Amino acid sequence: MNATSVLFGVRIDALTMDQTVERCMRAVRDREPLEIGVVNAAKLVGMRRDPRLAEAVTGCDLVLADGQAVVWASRLLRSPLPERVAGIDLFMRLLAAAQSEGESVYFLGARADVLDRMLDRVHRRFPDLVVAGHRDGYFTDDEQSAVADAVRDSGAAMLFLGMTSPKKEIFTAGYGKQTGVRLVHGVGGSFDILAGVTRRAPRAWQRLGLEWLYRLLQEPRRLARRYLTTNAAFVRMTAREMLRPTPPPGLGAGPVKRSR
């Protein structure tokens, strides 16, 4: 069993990137279904406000720290995580591993035009990758079961969800098993980055935990209020945990049990 850290009542797997890739590919090779959840500061704040999101994330088989602020908070709260496991970096490592081991993948998410551009770039970077299927992320709740069936019928071993939260977490929780894949990884806006629609922060910004600021500078009108409110809320959450002598009730009371 993996070592875990408990932050704000959420169990987060204390894995390095290399350990995570090995754990994922072992599940694929062993035909052991594995659902990956990732958390950053904004999502941990959102989980306190949205029980469905909290249940979906904590029900995943692996929960990883996809945010430098989460790693810093883990150290302040004396439950340290070894490093950040960024969702997009894990995505690229898993694509490389899938190509190397001949495992097929399915891409689900983004607009149709963005998905087409991403597929073209993925093909150029991973020419021998087996893509079992793909479809855009614009479907209704009533269509989710049919989408899951289409993924299952493709025979894909790995499913990557390029959708926003909480849609990707709720789809994983409700239909991940139905897809029949061995690995489900929600990669959020990674499809947009690979397609060249948005730019990822330079490495220096990533190391400083400022990717959120880089995104904010690209889309200030859309993201300003969200980032400022969630970042402030995360700082308050961390400060309260540092000062609290005993765990709070509810989500912050202790580990949220993995339901799957």
ABEGO torsion letter per residue (X at the ends): XBBBBBBGGBBBBBBBAAAAAAAAAAAAAAGBBBBBBBBBAAAAAAAAABAAAAAAAAABABBBBBBAAAAAAAAAAGBBBABBBBAAAAAAAAAAAAAAAGBBBBBBEEBAAAAAAAAAAAAAABAABBBAEBBBABBBAAAAAAAAAAAAAAGBABBBBBBBOAAAAAAAAAAAAAAGBABBBBAEAAAAAAAGABBBBBAAAAAAGAAAAAAAAABAAAAAAAAAAAAAAAAAAAAAAAABABBBBEAAAEBBBBAX
